[in-house]
Amino acid sequence: MSEPTARKHTALPKARILIEALPWLTRHHGKTVVIKFGGNAMVDDELKAAFAQDVVFLRHAGLRPVVVHGGGPQISAQLDRHGLVSEFKAGLRVTTDDAMDVVRMVLAGQVQRELVGLLNRHGPLAVGMTGEDAHLMSATKHYAEIDGEQVDIGRVGQITEIDTGAVQALLDDGRIPVVSSIARSADDGHVYNVNADTAAAALAVALGAETLVVLTDVEGLYADWPNSDDVISKLTASRLEKLLPELASGMVPKMEGCLYAVRHGVTTARVLDGRVPHAILLEIFTDEGIGTMVLPDGAVIDQQDKGGKGHQDNQGDKGEDQ
């Protein structure tokens, strides 16, 4: 009897972990979660594999995951190979006509293909599409605002309309849509580069998602950077709105996306450190969670802040996902 007992005891910690996830599995079952894939998770092979495992786990756990991606590091590398300069204004990539050709090629032909391949190692699940497909995303030309002035940053788009039909059909069929953040304009017929954080937030709202998850390269939103490395674990939309003017430019589209999402029906928006393997599972299926959660005004917040260790260069990344 001693040998079976020893084996049973060895497995008990695994059972406890599964049981801890039970209330979260119940809460999120059947719900749509939109995940913005970016940061180091996009370029580190181990993190990419862990991300794919997380997304497939969500799917098999009864959730309906949708992935939206940019491709900043890959776009910058390809622009360099073509002798084109990478320039950012107000956290957005300046996109010339030549650069747009590269953006479209990298997002739809490189980043998306690799991510779909990683997900499909676990079964016939992922289907790649761009914002152009089935009129998923329509856009108009976006101008950056710098010091109160509108600045032309080229083929950068602002989403004007979303048609979720194709994505809903894929979800209903048990698939995982993987969406590249480019869109076509109904006004001039041009294809536009759309910030992936903004696209993910707009899609989450249009789908009536339960949660928006944004992966980045910092632990979350810092309460008082650089004086403190404490991370705000939860905050309301109104508090976030007050903090926006203090944020570094790369973090602004992420937090604006979270703010837009929770003010238009998404239950929670979360900014997670994509450098942590399985960050998505840690956030969604454990009591502790990681990163920063944004909630609608009026939500009860029982734990305002938590200490976060690890120093960063600024309050967010440098806009390298678009």
ROSETI-613892 format. One line per field, with one value per residue (C-alpha): residue number from 1; residue in one letter; x, y, z. Coordinates in Angstrom, 1 decimal. Layout:
// ROSETI-613892
num = (NUM,...)
residu = (A,...)
X = (X,...)
Y = (Y,...)
Z = (Z,...)
This chain:
// ROSETI-613892
num = (1,2,3,4,5,6,7,8,9,10,11,12,13,14,15,16,17,18,19,20,21,22,23,24,25,26,27,28,29,30,31,32,33,34,35,36,37,38,39,40,41,42,43,44,45,46,47,48,49,50,51,52,53,54,55,56,57,58,59,60,61,62,63,64,65,66,67,68,69,70,71,72,73,74,75,76,77,78,79,80,81,82,83,84,85,86,87,88,89,90,91,92,93,94,95,96,97,98,99,100,101,102,103,104,105,106,107,108,109,110,111,112,113,114,115,116,117,118,119,120,121,122,123,124,125,126,127,128,129,130,131,132,133,134,135,136,137,138,139,140,141,142,143,144,145,146,147,148,149,150,151,152,153,154,155,156,157,158,159,160,161,162,163,164,165,166,167,168,169,170,171,172,173,174,175,176,177,178,179,180,181,182,183,184,185,186,187,188,189,190,191,192,193,194,195,196,197,198,199,200,201,202,203,204,205,206,207,208,209,210,211,212,213,214,215,216,217,218,219,220,221,222,223,224,225,226,227,228,229,230,231,232,233,234,235,236,237,238,239,240,241,242,243,244,245,246,247,248,249,250,251,252,253,254,255,256,257,258,259,260,261,262,263,264,265,266,267,268,269,270,271,272,273,274,275,276,277,278,279,280,281,282,283,284,285,286,287,288,289,290,291,292,293,294,295,296,297,298,299,300,301,302,303,304,305,306,307,308,309,310,311,312,313,314,315,316,317,318,319,320,321,322)
residu = (M,S,E,P,T,A,R,K,H,T,A,L,P,K,A,R,I,L,I,E,A,L,P,W,L,T,R,H,H,G,K,T,V,V,I,K,F,G,G,N,A,M,V,D,D,E,L,K,A,A,F,A,Q,D,V,V,F,L,R,H,A,G,L,R,P,V,V,V,H,G,G,G,P,Q,I,S,A,Q,L,D,R,H,G,L,V,S,E,F,K,A,G,L,R,V,T,T,D,D,A,M,D,V,V,R,M,V,L,A,G,Q,V,Q,R,E,L,V,G,L,L,N,R,H,G,P,L,A,V,G,M,T,G,E,D,A,H,L,M,S,A,T,K,H,Y,A,E,I,D,G,E,Q,V,D,I,G,R,V,G,Q,I,T,E,I,D,T,G,A,V,Q,A,L,L,D,D,G,R,I,P,V,V,S,S,I,A,R,S,A,D,D,G,H,V,Y,N,V,N,A,D,T,A,A,A,A,L,A,V,A,L,G,A,E,T,L,V,V,L,T,D,V,E,G,L,Y,A,D,W,P,N,S,D,D,V,I,S,K,L,T,A,S,R,L,E,K,L,L,P,E,L,A,S,G,M,V,P,K,M,E,G,C,L,Y,A,V,R,H,G,V,T,T,A,R,V,L,D,G,R,V,P,H,A,I,L,L,E,I,F,T,D,E,G,I,G,T,M,V,L,P,D,G,A,V,I,D,Q,Q,D,K,G,G,K,G,H,Q,D,N,Q,G,D,K,G,E,D,Q)
X = (0.0,2.9,3.9,0.4,0.1,3.4,2.3,-1.0,0.7,3.2,0.3,-1.7,-0.1,-1.2,-4.7,-4.7,-3.6,-6.4,-8.9,-7.7,-8.5,-12.1,-13.9,-12.1,-12.9,-16.5,-16.6,-14.9,-16.5,-18.0,-16.6,-14.6,-11.2,-9.2,-5.4,-3.0,0.2,3.3,6.6,9.3,6.8,6.9,10.6,11.7,11.2,10.4,7.9,6.2,5.8,4.4,2.0,0.7,0.2,-1.7,-4.1,-4.8,-5.4,-7.9,-9.7,-9.8,-10.9,-14.1,-13.1,-13.2,-9.7,-9.0,-5.5,-4.6,-0.9,1.4,5.0,7.1,10.5,10.0,8.8,11.8,14.2,12.7,12.6,16.3,17.0,15.2,17.1,14.0,14.1,12.0,10.6,8.0,5.8,3.4,4.1,3.0,5.1,5.5,4.4,5.3,3.8,7.0,7.0,3.3,4.3,6.8,4.3,1.7,4.2,5.7,2.4,0.4,3.2,5.6,4.4,0.9,2.1,4.5,1.9,-0.7,1.9,2.7,-1.0,-1.7,1.0,-1.7,-4.5,-6.3,-7.3,-5.9,-7.0,-5.1,-6.8,-6.1,-8.3,-8.8,-10.5,-14.3,-14.3,-13.3,-11.7,-12.3,-10.1,-9.6,-6.3,-5.1,-3.1,-0.9,-1.3,2.0,1.9,-1.6,-0.8,-2.0,1.0,0.8,2.4,1.5,-0.4,-1.5,-5.2,-7.8,-10.6,-14.0,-16.0,-15.7,-17.7,-17.2,-19.1,-16.1,-14.5,-17.8,-18.1,-14.6,-15.3,-18.6,-16.7,-14.2,-11.3,-8.9,-8.8,-5.4,-5.8,-3.1,-3.7,-4.0,-7.2,-8.6,-10.2,-13.7,-12.8,-9.7,-9.2,-5.8,-4.5,-3.5,-1.3,-3.3,-1.8,-2.4,-3.3,-6.1,-7.2,-7.4,-9.5,-11.9,-12.3,-12.9,-15.7,-17.3,-17.2,-18.7,-15.6,-15.4,-11.7,-9.0,-5.5,-2.5,1.0,3.8,7.4,6.8,5.2,2.1,1.3,3.6,2.1,4.9,7.6,10.6,10.3,8.8,8.6,5.2,2.7,-0.9,-2.7,-6.3,-7.7,-10.9,-11.4,-11.5,-8.3,-6.6,-7.9,-6.2,-2.9,-2.8,-1.0,1.9,2.6,5.4,4.3,4.6,2.3,-0.4,-2.1,-2.2,-3.8,-6.1,-7.2,-7.9,-9.9,-11.9,-12.7,-14.0,-16.0,-17.7,-18.8,-15.7,-15.7,-12.0,-8.8,-5.5,-1.9,0.5,4.3,4.8,8.3,6.8,6.1,2.4,1.5,-2.0,-2.8,-1.3,-3.6,-6.8,-6.7,-5.0,-6.0,-2.9,-2.8,-0.1,0.0,-2.6,-6.3,-8.6,-12.2,-15.2,-16.1,-18.2,-16.4,-15.3,-11.5,-10.4,-6.7,-5.6,-1.8,0.8,4.6,6.3,10.0,12.2,13.3,12.3,13.6,10.3,6.6,6.0,7.5,8.5,5.7,7.4,4.3,3.0)
Y = (0.0,2.4,2.7,3.8,6.2,7.8,8.2,9.8,12.3,13.3,14.2,16.1,19.5,19.2,18.5,21.6,23.8,22.5,23.1,26.6,27.3,26.0,29.2,31.1,28.4,28.6,32.4,32.6,29.6,30.6,34.2,35.9,37.2,39.4,39.2,41.8,39.9,42.1,43.0,40.4,37.6,38.1,37.7,35.2,31.6,30.2,33.0,32.6,28.8,29.5,32.1,29.6,27.1,29.6,30.5,26.9,26.2,29.0,27.5,24.0,25.4,26.7,30.3,32.0,33.6,36.0,37.2,40.6,41.3,44.0,43.3,46.3,44.6,42.6,45.6,47.7,44.9,44.6,48.4,48.4,45.8,47.9,51.0,52.7,54.8,53.8,56.9,57.3,60.3,60.3,56.6,55.8,54.6,57.1,55.0,56.1,54.4,52.3,51.5,50.4,47.7,46.4,46.6,44.6,42.0,41.5,41.4,39.1,37.2,36.7,37.4,36.0,32.9,32.1,32.6,30.5,27.8,27.8,27.5,24.8,22.6,21.8,21.0,22.5,25.6,28.9,30.9,34.0,37.1,40.8,43.7,43.9,40.4,40.4,44.2,43.2,46.7,49.9,52.9,56.5,58.4,59.3,62.4,62.4,65.3,66.8,70.0,70.6,70.4,67.8,66.0,63.9,60.5,58.9,55.6,55.3,54.5,55.1,52.5,53.7,50.5,46.8,44.0,41.0,38.5,36.5,36.4,35.3,32.5,31.3,31.4,29.5,26.9,26.5,28.2,30.8,33.9,35.6,39.1,41.4,45.1,46.6,48.0,49.4,52.8,53.1,56.7,56.4,52.7,52.8,50.2,51.6,50.6,50.5,50.5,46.9,48.0,50.3,47.5,45.0,47.3,48.2,44.5,43.5,46.1,45.0,41.4,42.1,40.5,39.7,40.6,42.5,41.4,43.5,41.9,44.4,44.6,46.0,44.6,46.8,50.4,51.9,54.0,56.6,55.9,56.5,57.2,53.8,50.4,49.6,48.3,49.3,46.0,47.3,50.7,52.2,53.9,57.4,56.9,55.7,58.7,61.0,59.1,59.2,62.6,61.3,58.2,57.6,57.7,53.9,53.1,55.6,53.5,50.5,52.3,54.3,51.0,49.6,52.7,52.6,48.9,49.1,52.2,50.4,47.2,45.0,43.8,44.0,45.1,43.8,44.8,42.0,41.5,39.3,38.5,36.2,32.7,31.8,35.3,34.9,31.7,33.3,36.3,34.6,31.4,32.2,34.1,36.3,37.5,39.7,43.0,45.8,45.3,48.2,48.1,50.2,53.0,51.8,48.5,47.4,47.2,45.3,45.4,48.7,48.2,45.6,45.8,45.0,44.3,44.9,48.2,49.6,52.4,54.3,54.0,51.6,50.5,52.6,51.9,49.1,47.0,49.0)
Z = (0.0,0.6,-3.0,-4.3,-1.3,-2.1,-5.8,-4.7,-2.4,-5.2,-7.4,-4.8,-5.5,-9.1,-8.0,-5.7,-8.6,-10.8,-8.0,-7.4,-11.1,-10.8,-9.8,-12.5,-15.1,-14.1,-14.2,-17.7,-19.4,-22.8,-22.5,-25.2,-24.3,-26.8,-26.3,-27.7,-28.4,-28.3,-26.6,-25.9,-26.0,-29.8,-30.3,-27.6,-28.8,-25.3,-24.6,-28.0,-27.3,-23.8,-25.2,-27.7,-25.0,-22.9,-25.7,-26.6,-22.9,-22.8,-25.8,-24.3,-20.9,-22.6,-23.3,-26.8,-27.3,-30.1,-30.7,-32.2,-33.0,-34.2,-35.1,-34.2,-33.8,-37.0,-38.9,-37.7,-38.8,-42.2,-42.7,-41.9,-44.5,-47.1,-46.0,-44.7,-41.5,-38.4,-36.8,-34.1,-33.2,-30.2,-29.8,-33.3,-36.2,-39.1,-42.1,-45.6,-48.7,-49.0,-45.3,-45.5,-48.1,-45.6,-42.7,-44.6,-45.7,-42.2,-40.3,-42.6,-44.2,-41.3,-37.8,-38.3,-40.1,-37.3,-34.6,-36.5,-36.9,-33.1,-32.2,-34.7,-33.3,-30.7,-33.2,-36.2,-34.2,-35.4,-38.5,-39.6,-41.0,-41.3,-40.7,-44.4,-44.6,-44.7,-43.9,-40.3,-39.7,-41.6,-41.0,-41.8,-41.8,-38.3,-37.4,-34.4,-31.9,-30.7,-28.5,-29.6,-33.3,-35.8,-37.4,-40.6,-39.8,-43.2,-43.6,-40.0,-39.5,-37.0,-36.8,-37.9,-38.1,-37.2,-38.8,-36.5,-38.7,-39.8,-36.3,-34.7,-37.3,-36.5,-32.8,-33.2,-35.1,-32.3,-34.0,-32.7,-34.9,-35.2,-36.5,-38.0,-37.2,-40.7,-42.1,-45.4,-45.7,-47.3,-48.1,-50.2,-50.6,-49.0,-46.5,-43.2,-40.3,-37.1,-33.7,-32.4,-28.9,-30.3,-32.7,-29.9,-27.7,-30.5,-31.4,-27.7,-27.5,-30.9,-29.8,-26.4,-24.8,-21.1,-21.0,-22.9,-22.2,-23.3,-23.2,-22.8,-21.5,-18.0,-14.9,-15.2,-14.4,-11.9,-9.1,-8.9,-11.4,-11.1,-7.4,-6.7,-8.5,-6.9,-9.4,-9.3,-9.2,-9.8,-10.7,-12.0,-15.4,-13.8,-11.9,-15.1,-17.0,-14.5,-14.8,-18.7,-19.1,-16.9,-19.0,-21.5,-25.1,-25.7,-22.8,-23.8,-26.6,-24.3,-21.4,-23.7,-25.2,-21.7,-20.8,-24.0,-23.5,-19.9,-20.7,-23.6,-22.0,-21.5,-17.9,-17.3,-19.1,-18.0,-18.8,-18.2,-18.3,-21.4,-20.3,-17.6,-19.1,-18.9,-17.8,-19.2,-17.2,-14.0,-14.4,-15.4,-13.4,-10.1,-7.0,-6.9,-10.5,-12.0,-13.8,-13.7,-14.0,-15.1,-14.0,-14.9,-12.5,-9.6,-9.4,-5.9,-5.5,-2.5,-3.1,-4.5,-5.0,-4.7,-4.7,-7.9,-8.1,-11.1,-12.5,-15.9,-18.1,-18.1,-17.5,-20.4,-23.6,-26.6,-29.0,-30.8,-31.6,-34.5)
